[in-house]
Amino acid sequence: MASELSITYYVSHDMLGVPSDDELERFKDLLLEALQDEWPEAQISIEDDEDERAEIDGPSGQFLQDVEDRVDDIVDETLESGDWRDEEDLFDDEEDVKLDDDEDI
């Protein structure tokens, strides 16, 4: 049944906040990799769109629900990992916090 599974995930810029083009591409690459790890025989693609959503073809019934739920989990895990963010931005945030802490001294 897995070979009949087709997943297209539509990524919205809004779901990432205000990502750079590099961040968006990195997120899409990481998401694609995670989905392929979960379903290596499935046909998977990641596309841009105004609204985030998954289109899943092939399964039905409880299997479809299980796939939808797992896709949502993988998207959330990829978002929360922050691995797609530019390292520069992370360091800027840490520096801002450090400056705020110094002001209290």
C-alpha positions as CSV (number, residue, x, y, z in Angstrom):
1,M,0.0,0.0,0.0
2,A,2.9,2.4,0.7
3,S,3.9,2.4,-2.9
4,E,0.5,3.9,-3.8
5,L,0.9,6.7,-1.2
6,S,1.3,10.2,-2.6
7,I,1.8,13.2,-0.4
8,T,2.0,16.8,-1.5
9,Y,2.6,19.3,1.3
10,Y,2.0,23.0,0.6
11,V,4.2,25.3,2.6
12,S,3.0,28.8,3.4
13,H,5.5,31.6,4.2
14,D,3.3,32.6,7.0
15,M,3.8,29.3,8.9
16,L,7.5,30.2,9.2
17,G,7.1,33.8,10.2
18,V,9.2,35.9,7.9
19,P,11.7,33.5,6.4
20,S,14.5,34.3,4.1
21,D,14.5,32.5,0.8
22,D,17.3,30.3,2.1
23,E,15.4,29.5,5.3
24,L,12.3,28.6,3.2
25,E,14.3,26.3,1.0
26,R,16.1,24.7,3.9
27,F,12.7,24.1,5.7
28,K,11.3,22.5,2.5
29,D,14.4,20.3,2.2
30,L,14.3,19.1,5.8
31,L,10.5,18.5,5.6
32,L,10.9,16.4,2.4
33,E,13.7,14.4,4.0
34,A,11.7,13.7,7.1
35,L,8.6,12.6,5.1
36,Q,10.7,10.4,2.9
37,D,12.3,8.8,6.0
38,E,8.8,8.0,7.2
39,W,7.5,6.7,3.9
40,P,10.4,5.8,1.7
41,E,8.2,4.2,-1.0
42,A,5.8,7.1,-1.2
43,Q,5.7,9.8,-3.9
44,I,6.3,13.0,-1.9
45,S,6.6,16.6,-3.0
46,I,6.8,20.0,-1.3
47,E,5.3,23.0,-2.9
48,D,4.7,26.7,-2.1
49,D,1.2,28.0,-1.6
50,E,-0.6,30.8,0.3
51,D,-2.2,28.2,2.6
52,E,-0.4,25.3,4.3
53,R,-2.0,22.0,3.8
54,A,-1.3,18.3,2.9
55,E,-2.9,16.5,0.0
56,I,-2.7,12.8,0.5
57,D,-3.7,10.3,-2.2
58,G,-3.9,6.5,-2.0
59,P,-5.0,5.5,1.5
60,S,-8.5,5.6,2.9
61,G,-10.2,5.2,6.2
62,Q,-8.1,4.9,9.3
63,F,-4.9,4.6,7.4
64,L,-5.6,8.0,5.8
65,Q,-6.2,9.6,9.2
66,D,-3.0,8.0,10.6
67,V,-1.0,9.4,7.6
68,E,-2.6,12.9,8.0
69,D,-1.8,12.9,11.8
70,R,1.8,11.8,11.2
71,V,2.3,14.4,8.5
72,D,1.1,17.1,11.0
73,D,3.5,15.7,13.6
74,I,6.5,15.8,11.2
75,V,5.7,19.3,10.1
76,D,5.5,20.5,13.7
77,E,8.7,18.7,14.6
78,T,10.5,20.2,11.7
79,L,9.2,23.7,12.6
80,E,10.1,23.3,16.2
81,S,13.6,22.0,15.5
82,G,14.7,25.4,14.2
83,D,17.3,23.7,12.0
84,W,16.0,25.5,9.0
85,R,16.7,29.0,10.5
86,D,19.7,31.0,9.5
87,E,22.4,30.7,12.3
88,E,23.0,34.4,12.0
89,D,19.5,35.2,13.2
90,L,19.9,32.8,16.2
91,F,23.1,34.6,17.2
92,D,21.5,38.0,16.9
93,D,18.7,37.0,19.2
94,E,21.2,35.7,21.8
95,E,23.2,38.9,21.6
96,D,20.1,41.0,22.1
97,V,19.3,38.9,25.3
98,K,22.9,39.4,26.5
99,L,22.7,43.1,26.0
100,D,19.4,43.3,27.9
101,D,21.0,41.3,30.8
102,D,24.0,43.6,30.9
103,E,21.7,46.6,31.3
104,D,20.3,45.1,34.6
105,I,23.8,45.0,36.1
